[in-house]
Amino acid sequence: MEDKPSNAEQALPPEQVAAKVAILAECDRLAEAGITFVAVHFDGSGDDGVSEDIKCYAAEEYVYEESEVHESNFSHLQEHFEALVPYGYENDCGGFGDVILNVKTRKITVERNDRFEDYTTSSYDV
């Protein structure tokens, strides 16, 4: 029986497939350096968006702004991680999240959270 890609993999545009392949190809080198997670945090609001520089971690789990950064230079992967940042995350109130590589499991996860503004207006006769 042939291994077929999942529906999520079939839906990826070619540039994201290439980014995923390039990132996963580095897993052995990352593991040799003692790195367990690699992540890029993205944040957008007011129709602006920014991706932080790639960061490597040697931790049991990745938690944004809580995990200690491992001093390694894998900045050549920045462009590949940014290719996996969800399209349109900066629109409206803006979204934020992380593109995370678990080096041990060789799994890339994209975590996205969207902001929502709720407000009420009232009018009164004076």
C-alpha positions in Angstrom: 0.0 0.0 0.0 1.3 3.4 -1.0 1.6 6.3 1.5 -0.5 9.1 0.2 -0.2 12.7 1.5 -3.0 13.9 3.9 -5.6 16.4 2.7 -3.7 19.2 4.5 -0.5 18.3 2.6 -2.3 18.1 -0.7 -3.7 21.6 -0.1 -0.3 23.3 0.4 0.9 25.6 -2.3 4.1 24.6 -4.0 6.2 27.3 -2.2 5.0 25.9 1.2 5.8 22.3 0.2 9.3 23.4 -0.8 9.7 25.3 2.6 8.5 22.2 4.5 11.0 20.0 2.7 13.9 22.4 3.3 13.1 22.7 7.0 12.7 18.9 7.5 16.0 18.3 5.7 17.8 20.2 8.5 16.4 18.0 11.4 19.5 15.8 11.7 21.8 18.9 12.0 19.4 20.6 14.4 19.3 17.4 16.6 23.2 17.2 16.5 23.3 20.7 17.9 21.0 19.8 20.8 18.0 21.7 19.4 14.6 20.3 20.1 12.4 23.1 18.7 12.7 25.8 16.2 10.1 28.6 16.0 9.2 31.8 14.3 6.6 34.0 16.1 4.4 36.2 13.9 2.1 39.1 15.0 -0.1 41.4 13.1 -2.5 44.1 14.1 -3.9 47.2 12.4 -3.1 45.7 9.0 0.6 45.4 9.8 2.4 42.2 10.3 5.8 41.2 11.5 7.7 37.9 11.8 10.3 37.6 14.5 13.7 36.1 13.8 14.0 32.4 13.9 14.8 31.0 17.4 16.1 27.6 18.4 15.3 25.9 21.7 16.7 23.0 23.7 13.7 22.4 25.9 11.2 19.7 26.7 8.4 21.8 25.2 8.1 25.1 23.3 6.2 27.9 25.0 6.5 31.4 23.4 8.4 33.9 25.6 8.9 31.2 28.3 11.3 28.8 26.7 15.0 29.6 26.8 16.6 30.4 23.5 19.5 28.1 22.4 22.4 30.0 20.9 22.6 28.5 17.4 22.6 30.0 14.0 20.1 28.5 11.7 19.0 31.8 10.2 19.2 30.4 6.7 15.8 28.7 7.6 14.1 32.1 8.2 12.7 32.4 4.7 11.3 28.8 4.8 9.6 29.3 8.1 8.1 32.6 6.9 6.7 30.8 3.9 4.5 28.8 6.3 3.1 31.9 8.2 -0.6 31.9 7.4 -1.7 34.3 4.7 -3.7 37.3 5.9 -2.8 37.1 9.6 -2.2 40.8 9.7 -5.7 41.8 8.4 -8.4 43.5 10.4 -7.5 43.3 14.1 -4.6 41.0 13.3 -3.7 37.5 14.2 -0.6 36.1 16.0 1.0 32.7 16.5 4.0 30.5 15.8 5.4 28.2 13.2 7.0 25.5 15.2 9.3 22.6 14.2 9.5 19.7 16.7 12.9 18.4 15.7 12.4 15.0 17.5 9.1 14.2 15.8 9.9 16.1 12.6 6.5 17.8 12.7 5.8 21.4 11.8 2.9 23.0 13.5 1.3 26.4 12.7 -0.5 27.9 15.6 -2.7 30.9 14.7 -4.9 33.0 17.0 -7.0 35.8 15.7 -7.9 39.0 17.6 -11.5 40.1 17.7 -12.8 43.6 18.7 -16.2 43.8 20.2 -17.8 47.2 20.7 -21.3 48.7 21.2 -22.5 52.0 20.0 -25.4 53.9 21.3 -27.2 57.1 20.3 -29.3 59.3 22.5 -31.7 62.1 21.7 -30.6 65.3 23.4 
